[in-house]
Amino acid sequence: MAALSLLPPALDLLLAVALLLTAWRALYTRALFPAVVFFVAFGMLLALAWMRLEAPDVALAEAAIGAGLTGALLMAAVARLRGRDEDKP
C-alpha cells in the first residue's frame, strides 16, 4: 500500500516535466506544423493537469478551446500558408 501513496506525486511530477518539455518544443520548433502539434499536445496535457487539480470545468474548457478550437484554427492557418508558398514560382 505504501507504493500506491507514491503514485500521485510521481504522476504529478511526470506531468509537470511533460508540460515543460512540450511547451519548450512548441516554442523552439522552427517548422510550423510540428509547432502546432506540440501546442495541441500541450493543451491536452494542461487539461489533464487541471483534472489532477480537481477542476473539471477548467479542464473541459482547456481541452475544447485551448487545444481543440485554437489547434484547428492554427492548422488551417498553416495549411493556408503552405498553399501560398506553393503558388510562388
Distance bins in CASP14 RR format, pairs under 12 A and 6 or more apart:
PFRMAT RR
TARGET T0000
AUTHOR 0000-0000-0000
RMODE 2
METHOD distances of the structure
MODEL  1
1 7 0 0 0 0 0 1 0 0 0 0 0
3 9 0 0 0 0 0 1 0 0 0 0 0
3 10 0 0 0 0 1 0 0 0 0 0 0
4 10 0 0 0 0 0 1 0 0 0 0 0
4 11 0 0 0 0 0 1 0 0 0 0 0
6 12 0 0 0 0 0 1 0 0 0 0 0
6 13 0 0 0 0 0 1 0 0 0 0 0
7 13 0 0 0 0 0 1 0 0 0 0 0
7 14 0 0 0 0 0 1 0 0 0 0 0
7 52 0 0 0 0 0 1 0 0 0 0 0
8 14 0 0 0 0 0 1 0 0 0 0 0
8 15 0 0 0 0 0 1 0 0 0 0 0
8 52 0 0 0 0 1 0 0 0 0 0 0
8 53 0 0 0 0 0 1 0 0 0 0 0
8 54 0 0 0 0 0 1 0 0 0 0 0
9 15 0 0 0 0 0 1 0 0 0 0 0
9 16 0 0 0 0 0 1 0 0 0 0 0
9 52 0 0 0 0 0 1 0 0 0 0 0
10 16 0 0 0 0 0 1 0 0 0 0 0
10 17 0 0 0 0 0 1 0 0 0 0 0
10 52 0 0 0 0 0 1 0 0 0 0 0
11 17 0 0 0 0 0 1 0 0 0 0 0
11 18 0 0 0 0 0 1 0 0 0 0 0
11 48 0 0 0 0 1 0 0 0 0 0 0
11 49 0 0 0 0 0 1 0 0 0 0 0
11 51 0 0 0 0 0 1 0 0 0 0 0
11 52 1 0 0 1 0 0 0 0 0 0 0
12 18 0 0 0 0 0 1 0 0 0 0 0
12 19 0 0 0 0 0 1 0 0 0 0 0
12 48 0 0 0 0 0 1 0 0 0 0 0
12 49 0 0 0 0 1 0 0 0 0 0 0
12 51 0 0 0 0 0 1 0 0 0 0 0
12 52 1 0 0 1 0 0 0 0 0 0 0
12 53 0 0 0 0 1 0 0 0 0 0 0
13 19 0 0 0 0 0 1 0 0 0 0 0
13 20 0 0 0 0 0 1 0 0 0 0 0
13 49 0 0 0 0 0 1 0 0 0 0 0
13 52 0 0 0 0 0 1 0 0 0 0 0
14 20 0 0 0 0 0 1 0 0 0 0 0
14 21 0 0 0 0 0 1 0 0 0 0 0
14 45 0 0 0 0 0 1 0 0 0 0 0
14 48 0 0 0 0 0 1 0 0 0 0 0
14 49 0 0 0 0 0 1 0 0 0 0 0
14 52 0 0 0 0 0 1 0 0 0 0 0
15 21 0 0 0 0 0 1 0 0 0 0 0
15 22 0 0 0 0 0 1 0 0 0 0 0
15 42 0 0 0 0 0 1 0 0 0 0 0
15 44 0 0 0 0 0 1 0 0 0 0 0
15 45 1 0 0 1 0 0 0 0 0 0 0
15 46 0 0 0 0 1 0 0 0 0 0 0
15 47 0 0 0 0 0 1 0 0 0 0 0
15 48 1 0 0 1 0 0 0 0 0 0 0
15 49 1 0 1 0 0 0 0 0 0 0 0
15 50 0 0 0 0 0 1 0 0 0 0 0
15 51 0 0 0 0 1 0 0 0 0 0 0
15 52 1 0 0 1 0 0 0 0 0 0 0
15 53 0 0 0 0 0 1 0 0 0 0 0
16 22 0 0 0 0 0 1 0 0 0 0 0
16 23 0 0 0 0 0 1 0 0 0 0 0
16 45 0 0 0 0 1 0 0 0 0 0 0
16 46 0 0 0 0 0 1 0 0 0 0 0
16 48 0 0 0 0 0 1 0 0 0 0 0
16 49 1 0 0 1 0 0 0 0 0 0 0
16 52 0 0 0 0 1 0 0 0 0 0 0
16 53 0 0 0 0 0 1 0 0 0 0 0
17 23 0 0 0 0 0 1 0 0 0 0 0
17 24 0 0 0 0 0 1 0 0 0 0 0
17 45 0 0 0 0 0 1 0 0 0 0 0
17 49 0 0 0 0 0 1 0 0 0 0 0
18 24 0 0 0 0 0 1 0 0 0 0 0
18 25 0 0 0 0 0 1 0 0 0 0 0
18 38 0 0 0 0 0 1 0 0 0 0 0
18 41 0 0 0 0 1 0 0 0 0 0 0
18 42 0 0 0 0 1 0 0 0 0 0 0
18 43 0 0 0 0 0 1 0 0 0 0 0
18 44 0 0 0 0 0 1 0 0 0 0 0
18 45 1 0 1 0 0 0 0 0 0 0 0
18 46 0 0 0 0 0 1 0 0 0 0 0
18 48 0 0 0 0 1 0 0 0 0 0 0
18 49 0 0 0 0 1 0 0 0 0 0 0
18 52 0 0 0 0 0 1 0 0 0 0 0
19 25 0 0 0 0 0 1 0 0 0 0 0
19 26 0 0 0 0 0 1 0 0 0 0 0
19 38 0 0 0 0 0 1 0 0 0 0 0
19 41 0 0 0 0 1 0 0 0 0 0 0
19 42 1 0 0 1 0 0 0 0 0 0 0
19 43 0 0 0 0 1 0 0 0 0 0 0
19 44 0 0 0 0 0 1 0 0 0 0 0
19 45 1 0 1 0 0 0 0 0 0 0 0
19 46 1 0 0 1 0 0 0 0 0 0 0
19 47 0 0 0 0 0 1 0 0 0 0 0
19 48 0 0 0 0 1 0 0 0 0 0 0
19 49 1 0 0 1 0 0 0 0 0 0 0
19 50 0 0 0 0 0 1 0 0 0 0 0
19 52 0 0 0 0 0 1 0 0 0 0 0
19 62 0 0 0 0 0 1 0 0 0 0 0
20 26 0 0 0 0 0 1 0 0 0 0 0
20 27 0 0 0 0 0 1 0 0 0 0 0
20 42 0 0 0 0 1 0 0 0 0 0 0
20 45 0 0 0 0 1 0 0 0 0 0 0
20 46 0 0 0 0 0 1 0 0 0 0 0
20 49 0 0 0 0 0 1 0 0 0 0 0
21 27 0 0 0 0 0 1 0 0 0 0 0
21 28 0 0 0 0 0 1 0 0 0 0 0
21 29 0 0 0 0 0 1 0 0 0 0 0
21 38 0 0 0 0 1 0 0 0 0 0 0
21 41 0 0 0 0 0 1 0 0 0 0 0
21 42 0 0 0 0 1 0 0 0 0 0 0
21 45 0 0 0 0 1 0 0 0 0 0 0
22 28 0 0 0 0 0 1 0 0 0 0 0
22 29 0 0 0 0 0 1 0 0 0 0 0
22 34 0 0 0 0 0 1 0 0 0 0 0
22 35 0 0 0 0 0 1 0 0 0 0 0
22 37 0 0 0 0 1 0 0 0 0 0 0
22 38 1 0 1 0 0 0 0 0 0 0 0
22 39 0 0 0 0 1 0 0 0 0 0 0
22 40 0 0 0 0 1 0 0 0 0 0 0
22 41 1 0 1 0 0 0 0 0 0 0 0
22 42 1 0 1 0 0 0 0 0 0 0 0
22 43 0 0 0 0 1 0 0 0 0 0 0
22 44 0 0 0 0 1 0 0 0 0 0 0
22 45 1 0 1 0 0 0 0 0 0 0 0
22 46 0 0 0 0 1 0 0 0 0 0 0
22 48 0 0 0 0 0 1 0 0 0 0 0
22 49 0 0 0 0 0 1 0 0 0 0 0
22 67 0 0 0 0 0 1 0 0 0 0 0
23 29 0 0 0 0 0 1 0 0 0 0 0
23 35 0 0 0 0 0 1 0 0 0 0 0
23 38 1 0 0 1 0 0 0 0 0 0 0
23 39 0 0 0 0 1 0 0 0 0 0 0
23 41 0 0 0 0 1 0 0 0 0 0 0
23 42 1 0 1 0 0 0 0 0 0 0 0
23 43 0 0 0 0 1 0 0 0 0 0 0
23 45 0 0 0 0 1 0 0 0 0 0 0
23 46 0 0 0 0 1 0 0 0 0 0 0
23 49 0 0 0 0 0 1 0 0 0 0 0
24 35 0 0 0 0 0 1 0 0 0 0 0
24 38 0 0 0 0 1 0 0 0 0 0 0
24 39 0 0 0 0 0 1 0 0 0 0 0
24 42 0 0 0 0 1 0 0 0 0 0 0
25 31 0 0 0 0 0 1 0 0 0 0 0
25 34 1 0 0 1 0 0 0 0 0 0 0
25 35 0 0 0 0 1 0 0 0 0 0 0
25 36 0 0 0 0 0 1 0 0 0 0 0
25 37 0 0 0 0 1 0 0 0 0 0 0
25 38 1 0 1 0 0 0 0 0 0 0 0
25 39 0 0 0 0 1 0 0 0 0 0 0
25 40 0 0 0 0 0 1 0 0 0 0 0
25 41 0 0 0 0 1 0 0 0 0 0 0
25 42 0 0 0 0 1 0 0 0 0 0 0
25 45 0 0 0 0 0 1 0 0 0 0 0
26 32 0 0 0 0 0 1 0 0 0 0 0
26 33 0 0 0 0 0 1 0 0 0 0 0
26 34 0 0 0 0 1 0 0 0 0 0 0
26 35 1 0 1 0 0 0 0 0 0 0 0
26 36 0 0 0 0 1 0 0 0 0 0 0
26 37 0 0 0 0 1 0 0 0 0 0 0
26 38 1 1 0 0 0 0 0 0 0 0 0
26 39 1 0 1 0 0 0 0 0 0 0 0
26 40 0 0 0 0 1 0 0 0 0 0 0
26 41 1 0 0 1 0 0 0 0 0 0 0
26 42 1 0 1 0 0 0 0 0 0 0 0
26 43 0 0 0 0 1 0 0 0 0 0 0
26 45 0 0 0 0 0 1 0 0 0 0 0
26 46 0 0 0 0 0 1 0 0 0 0 0
26 67 0 0 0 0 0 1 0 0 0 0 0
26 71 0 0 0 0 0 1 0 0 0 0 0
26 74 0 0 0 0 0 1 0 0 0 0 0
27 34 0 0 0 0 0 1 0 0 0 0 0
27 35 1 0 0 1 0 0 0 0 0 0 0
27 38 0 0 0 0 1 0 0 0 0 0 0
27 39 0 0 0 0 1 0 0 0 0 0 0
27 42 0 0 0 0 1 0 0 0 0 0 0
28 34 0 0 0 0 0 1 0 0 0 0 0
28 35 0 0 0 0 1 0 0 0 0 0 0
28 38 0 0 0 0 1 0 0 0 0 0 0
29 35 1 0 1 0 0 0 0 0 0 0 0
29 36 0 0 0 0 1 0 0 0 0 0 0
29 37 0 0 0 0 1 0 0 0 0 0 0
29 38 1 0 0 1 0 0 0 0 0 0 0
29 39 0 0 0 0 1 0 0 0 0 0 0
29 41 0 0 0 0 0 1 0 0 0 0 0
29 42 0 0 0 0 0 1 0 0 0 0 0
30 38 0 0 0 0 0 1 0 0 0 0 0
31 37 0 0 0 0 1 0 0 0 0 0 0
31 38 0 0 0 0 0 1 0 0 0 0 0
31 78 0 0 0 0 1 0 0 0 0 0 0
31 81 0 0 0 0 0 1 0 0 0 0 0
31 82 0 0 0 0 0 1 0 0 0 0 0
32 38 0 0 0 0 0 1 0 0 0 0 0
32 39 0 0 0 0 0 1 0 0 0 0 0
32 74 0 0 0 0 1 0 0 0 0 0 0
32 75 0 0 0 0 1 0 0 0 0 0 0
32 76 0 0 0 0 0 1 0 0 0 0 0
32 77 0 0 0 0 1 0 0 0 0 0 0
32 78 1 0 1 0 0 0 0 0 0 0 0
32 79 0 0 0 0 1 0 0 0 0 0 0
32 80 0 0 0 0 0 1 0 0 0 0 0
32 81 1 0 0 1 0 0 0 0 0 0 0
32 82 0 0 0 0 1 0 0 0 0 0 0
32 85 0 0 0 0 0 1 0 0 0 0 0
33 39 0 0 0 0 0 1 0 0 0 0 0
33 40 0 0 0 0 0 1 0 0 0 0 0
33 71 0 0 0 0 0 1 0 0 0 0 0
33 74 0 0 0 0 1 0 0 0 0 0 0
33 75 0 0 0 0 1 0 0 0 0 0 0
33 76 0 0 0 0 0 1 0 0 0 0 0
33 77 0 0 0 0 0 1 0 0 0 0 0
33 78 1 0 1 0 0 0 0 0 0 0 0
33 79 0 0 0 0 1 0 0 0 0 0 0
33 81 0 0 0 0 1 0 0 0 0 0 0
33 82 0 0 0 0 1 0 0 0 0 0 0
34 40 0 0 0 0 0 1 0 0 0 0 0
34 41 0 0 0 0 0 1 0 0 0 0 0
34 74 0 0 0 0 0 1 0 0 0 0 0
34 75 0 0 0 0 0 1 0 0 0 0 0
34 78 0 0 0 0 0 1 0 0 0 0 0
35 41 0 0 0 0 0 1 0 0 0 0 0
35 42 0 0 0 0 0 1 0 0 0 0 0
35 71 0 0 0 0 0 1 0 0 0 0 0
35 74 0 0 0 0 1 0 0 0 0 0 0
35 75 0 0 0 0 0 1 0 0 0 0 0
35 77 0 0 0 0 0 1 0 0 0 0 0
35 78 0 0 0 0 1 0 0 0 0 0 0
36 42 0 0 0 0 0 1 0 0 0 0 0
36 43 0 0 0 0 0 1 0 0 0 0 0
36 67 0 0 0 0 0 1 0 0 0 0 0
36 68 0 0 0 0 0 1 0 0 0 0 0
36 70 0 0 0 0 1 0 0 0 0 0 0
36 71 1 0 0 1 0 0 0 0 0 0 0
36 72 0 0 0 0 1 0 0 0 0 0 0
36 73 0 0 0 0 1 0 0 0 0 0 0
36 74 1 0 1 0 0 0 0 0 0 0 0
36 75 1 0 1 0 0 0 0 0 0 0 0
36 76 0 0 0 0 1 0 0 0 0 0 0
36 77 0 0 0 0 1 0 0 0 0 0 0
36 78 1 0 1 0 0 0 0 0 0 0 0
36 79 0 0 0 0 0 1 0 0 0 0 0
36 81 0 0 0 0 0 1 0 0 0 0 0
36 82 0 0 0 0 0 1 0 0 0 0 0
37 43 0 0 0 0 0 1 0 0 0 0 0
37 44 0 0 0 0 0 1 0 0 0 0 0
37 67 0 0 0 0 0 1 0 0 0 0 0
37 71 0 0 0 0 1 0 0 0 0 0 0
37 74 0 0 0 0 1 0 0 0 0 0 0
37 75 0 0 0 0 1 0 0 0 0 0 0
37 78 0 0 0 0 1 0 0 0 0 0 0
38 44 0 0 0 0 0 1 0 0 0 0 0
38 45 0 0 0 0 0 1 0 0 0 0 0
38 67 0 0 0 0 0 1 0 0 0 0 0
38 71 0 0 0 0 0 1 0 0 0 0 0
38 74 0 0 0 0 0 1 0 0 0 0 0
39 45 0 0 0 0 0 1 0 0 0 0 0
39 46 0 0 0 0 0 1 0 0 0 0 0
39 66 0 0 0 0 1 0 0 0 0 0 0
39 67 0 0 0 0 1 0 0 0 0 0 0
39 68 0 0 0 0 0 1 0 0 0 0 0
39 70 1 0 0 1 0 0 0 0 0 0 0
39 71 1 0 0 1 0 0 0 0 0 0 0
39 72 0 0 0 0 0 1 0 0 0 0 0
39 73 0 0 0 0 0 1 0 0 0 0 0
39 74 1 0 0 1 0 0 0 0 0 0 0
39 75 0 0 0 0 1 0 0 0 0 0 0
39 77 0 0 0 0 0 1 0 0 0 0 0
39 78 0 0 0 0 0 1 0 0 0 0 0
40 46 0 0 0 0 0 1 0 0 0 0 0
40 47 0 0 0 0 0 1 0 0 0 0 0
40 62 0 0 0 0 0 1 0 0 0 0 0
40 63 0 0 0 0 0 1 0 0 0 0 0
40 65 0 0 0 0 0 1 0 0 0 0 0
40 66 0 0 0 0 1 0 0 0 0 0 0
40 67 1 0 1 0 0 0 0 0 0 0 0
40 68 1 0 0 1 0 0 0 0 0 0 0
40 69 0 0 0 0 0 1 0 0 0 0 0
40 70 0 0 0 0 1 0 0 0 0 0 0
40 71 1 0 1 0 0 0 0 0 0 0 0
40 72 0 0 0 0 1 0 0 0 0 0 0
40 73 0 0 0 0 0 1 0 0 0 0 0
40 74 0 0 0 0 1 0 0 0 0 0 0
40 75 0 0 0 0 1 0 0 0 0 0 0
40 78 0 0 0 0 0 1 0 0 0 0 0
41 47 0 0 0 0 0 1 0 0 0 0 0
41 48 0 0 0 0 0 1 0 0 0 0 0
41 63 0 0 0 0 0 1 0 0 0 0 0
41 66 0 0 0 0 0 1 0 0 0 0 0
41 67 0 0 0 0 1 0 0 0 0 0 0
41 68 0 0 0 0 0 1 0 0 0 0 0
41 71 0 0 0 0 0 1 0 0 0 0 0
42 48 0 0 0 0 0 1 0 0 0 0 0
42 49 0 0 0 0 0 1 0 0 0 0 0
42 62 0 0 0 0 0 1 0 0 0 0 0
42 63 0 0 0 0 0 1 0 0 0 0 0
42 66 0 0 0 0 1 0 0 0 0 0 0
42 67 1 0 0 1 0 0 0 0 0 0 0
42 68 0 0 0 0 0 1 0 0 0 0 0
42 70 0 0 0 0 0 1 0 0 0 0 0
42 71 0 0 0 0 0 1 0 0 0 0 0
42 74 0 0 0 0 0 1 0 0 0 0 0
43 49 0 0 0 0 1 0 0 0 0 0 0
43 50 0 0 0 0 1 0 0 0 0 0 0
43 58 0 0 0 0 0 1 0 0 0 0 0
43 59 0 0 0 0 0 1 0 0 0 0 0
43 61 0 0 0 0 0 1 0 0 0 0 0
43 62 1 0 0 1 0 0 0 0 0 0 0
43 63 1 0 0 1 0 0 0 0 0 0 0
43 64 0 0 0 0 0 1 0 0 0 0 0
43 65 0 0 0 0 1 0 0 0 0 0 0
43 66 1 0 1 0 0 0 0 0 0 0 0
43 67 1 0 1 0 0 0 0 0 0 0 0
43 68 0 0 0 0 1 0 0 0 0 0 0
43 69 0 0 0 0 0 1 0 0 0 0 0
43 70 0 0 0 0 1 0 0 0 0 0 0
43 71 0 0 0 0 1 0 0 0 0 0 0
43 74 0 0 0 0 0 1 0 0 0 0 0
44 50 0 0 0 0 0 1 0 0 0 0 0
44 51 0 0 0 0 0 1 0 0 0 0 0
44 59 0 0 0 0 1 0 0 0 0 0 0
44 60 0 0 0 0 0 1 0 0 0 0 0
44 62 0 0 0 0 1 0 0 0 0 0 0
44 63 1 0 0 1 0 0 0 0 0 0 0
44 64 0 0 0 0 0 1 0 0 0 0 0
44 66 0 0 0 0 1 0 0 0 0 0 0
44 67 1 0 1 0 0 0 0 0 0 0 0
44 68 0 0 0 0 1 0 0 0 0 0 0
44 70 0 0 0 0 0 1 0 0 0 0 0
44 71 0 0 0 0 0 1 0 0 0 0 0
45 51 0 0 0 0 0 1 0 0 0 0 0
45 52 0 0 0 0 0 1 0 0 0 0 0
45 59 0 0 0 0 0 1 0 0 0 0 0
45 62 0 0 0 0 1 0 0 0 0 0 0
45 63 0 0 0 0 0 1 0 0 0 0 0
45 66 0 0 0 0 0 1 0 0 0 0 0
45 67 0 0 0 0 1 0 0 0 0 0 0
46 52 0 0 0 0 0 1 0 0 0 0 0
46 53 0 0 0 0 0 1 0 0 0 0 0
46 55 0 0 0 0 0 1 0 0 0 0 0
46 58 0 0 0 0 1 0 0 0 0 0 0
46 59 0 0 0 0 1 0 0 0 0 0 0
46 60 0 0 0 0 0 1 0 0 0 0 0
46 61 0 0 0 0 0 1 0 0 0 0 0
46 62 1 0 1 0 0 0 0 0 0 0 0
46 63 0 0 0 0 1 0 0 0 0 0 0
46 65 0 0 0 0 0 1 0 0 0 0 0
46 66 0 0 0 0 1 0 0 0 0 0 0
46 67 1 0 0 1 0 0 0 0 0 0 0
46 68 0 0 0 0 0 1 0 0 0 0 0
46 70 0 0 0 0 0 1 0 0 0 0 0
47 53 0 0 0 0 0 1 0 0 0 0 0
47 55 0 0 0 0 1 0 0 0 0 0 0
47 56 0 0 0 0 1 0 0 0 0 0 0
47 57 0 0 0 0 0 1 0 0 0 0 0
47 58 0 0 0 0 1 0 0 0 0 0 0
47 59 1 0 1 0 0 0 0 0 0 0 0
47 60 1 0 0 1 0 0 0 0 0 0 0
47 61 0 0 0 0 1 0 0 0 0 0 0
47 62 1 0 1 0 0 0 0 0 0 0 0
47 63 1 0 1 0 0 0 0 0 0 0 0
47 64 0 0 0 0 1 0 0 0 0 0 0
47 65 0 0 0 0 0 1 0 0 0 0 0
47 66 0 0 0 0 1 0 0 0 0 0 0
47 67 1 0 0 1 0 0 0 0 0 0 0
47 68 0 0 0 0 1 0 0 0 0 0 0
48 55 0 0 0 0 0 1 0 0 0 0 0
48 56 0 0 0 0 0 1 0 0 0 0 0
48 58 0 0 0 0 0 1 0 0 0 0 0
48 59 1 0 0 1 0 0 0 0 0 0 0
48 60 0 0 0 0 0 1 0 0 0 0 0
48 62 0 0 0 0 1 0 0 0 0 0 0
48 63 0 0 0 0 1 0 0 0 0 0 0
48 67 0 0 0 0 0 1 0 0 0 0 0
49 55 0 0 0 0 1 0 0 0 0 0 0
49 58 0 0 0 0 1 0 0 0 0 0 0
49 59 0 0 0 0 1 0 0 0 0 0 0
49 62 0 0 0 0 1 0 0 0 0 0 0
49 63 0 0 0 0 0 1 0 0 0 0 0
50 56 1 0 0 1 0 0 0 0 0 0 0
50 57 0 0 0 0 1 0 0 0 0 0 0
50 58 1 0 1 0 0 0 0 0 0 0 0
50 59 1 1 0 0 0 0 0 0 0 0 0
50 60 0 0 0 0 1 0 0 0 0 0 0
50 61 0 0 0 0 1 0 0 0 0 0 0
50 62 1 0 1 0 0 0 0 0 0 0 0
50 63 0 0 0 0 1 0 0 0 0 0 0
50 66 0 0 0 0 0 1 0 0 0 0 0
50 67 0 0 0 0 0 1 0 0 0 0 0
51 57 0 0 0 0 0 1 0 0 0 0 0
51 58 0 0 0 0 1 0 0 0 0 0 0
51 59 1 0 1 0 0 0 0 0 0 0 0
51 60 0 0 0 0 1 0 0 0 0 0 0
51 61 0 0 0 0 0 1 0 0 0 0 0
51 62 0 0 0 0 1 0 0 0 0 0 0
51 63 0 0 0 0 1 0 0 0 0 0 0
52 58 0 0 0 0 0 1 0 0 0 0 0
52 59 0 0 0 0 1 0 0 0 0 0 0
53 59 0 0 0 0 1 0 0 0 0 0 0
53 62 0 0 0 0 0 1 0 0 0 0 0
55 61 0 0 0 0 1 0 0 0 0 0 0
55 62 0 0 0 0 1 0 0 0 0 0 0
56 62 0 0 0 0 0 1 0 0 0 0 0
56 63 0 0 0 0 0 1 0 0 0 0 0
57 63 0 0 0 0 0 1 0 0 0 0 0
57 64 0 0 0 0 0 1 0 0 0 0 0
58 64 0 0 0 0 0 1 0 0 0 0 0
58 65 0 0 0 0 0 1 0 0 0 0 0
58 66 0 0 0 0 0 1 0 0 0 0 0
59 65 0 0 0 0 0 1 0 0 0 0 0
59 66 0 0 0 0 0 1 0 0 0 0 0
59 67 0 0 0 0 0 1 0 0 0 0 0
60 66 0 0 0 0 0 1 0 0 0 0 0
60 67 0 0 0 0 0 1 0 0 0 0 0
60 68 0 0 0 0 0 1 0 0 0 0 0
61 67 0 0 0 0 0 1 0 0 0 0 0
61 68 0 0 0 0 0 1 0 0 0 0 0
61 69 0 0 0 0 0 1 0 0 0 0 0
61 70 0 0 0 0 0 1 0 0 0 0 0
62 68 0 0 0 0 1 0 0 0 0 0 0
62 69 0 0 0 0 0 1 0 0 0 0 0
62 70 0 0 0 0 0 1 0 0 0 0 0
63 69 0 0 0 0 1 0 0 0 0 0 0
63 70 0 0 0 0 0 1 0 0 0 0 0
63 71 0 0 0 0 0 1 0 0 0 0 0
64 70 0 0 0 0 1 0 0 0 0 0 0
64 71 0 0 0 0 0 1 0 0 0 0 0
64 72 0 0 0 0 0 1 0 0 0 0 0
65 71 0 0 0 0 1 0 0 0 0 0 0
65 72 0 0 0 0 0 1 0 0 0 0 0
65 73 0 0 0 0 0 1 0 0 0 0 0
66 72 0 0 0 0 0 1 0 0 0 0 0
66 73 0 0 0 0 0 1 0 0 0 0 0
66 74 0 0 0 0 0 1 0 0 0 0 0
67 73 0 0 0 0 0 1 0 0 0 0 0
67 74 0 0 0 0 0 1 0 0 0 0 0
67 75 0 0 0 0 0 1 0 0 0 0 0
68 74 0 0 0 0 1 0 0 0 0 0 0
68 75 0 0 0 0 1 0 0 0 0 0 0
68 76 0 0 0 0 0 1 0 0 0 0 0
69 75 0 0 0 0 0 1 0 0 0 0 0
69 76 0 0 0 0 0 1 0 0 0 0 0
70 76 0 0 0 0 0 1 0 0 0 0 0
70 77 0 0 0 0 0 1 0 0 0 0 0
71 77 0 0 0 0 1 0 0 0 0 0 0
71 78 0 0 0 0 1 0 0 0 0 0 0
71 79 0 0 0 0 0 1 0 0 0 0 0
72 78 0 0 0 0 0 1 0 0 0 0 0
72 79 0 0 0 0 0 1 0 0 0 0 0
73 79 0 0 0 0 0 1 0 0 0 0 0
73 80 0 0 0 0 0 1 0 0 0 0 0
74 80 0 0 0 0 0 1 0 0 0 0 0
74 81 0 0 0 0 0 1 0 0 0 0 0
75 81 0 0 0 0 0 1 0 0 0 0 0
75 82 0 0 0 0 0 1 0 0 0 0 0
76 82 0 0 0 0 0 1 0 0 0 0 0
76 83 0 0 0 0 0 1 0 0 0 0 0
77 83 0 0 0 0 0 1 0 0 0 0 0
77 84 0 0 0 0 0 1 0 0 0 0 0
78 84 0 0 0 0 0 1 0 0 0 0 0
78 85 0 0 0 0 0 1 0 0 0 0 0
79 85 0 0 0 0 0 1 0 0 0 0 0
79 86 0 0 0 0 0 1 0 0 0 0 0
80 86 0 0 0 0 0 1 0 0 0 0 0
80 87 0 0 0 0 0 1 0 0 0 0 0
81 87 0 0 0 0 0 1 0 0 0 0 0
81 88 0 0 0 0 0 1 0 0 0 0 0
82 88 0 0 0 0 0 1 0 0 0 0 0
END
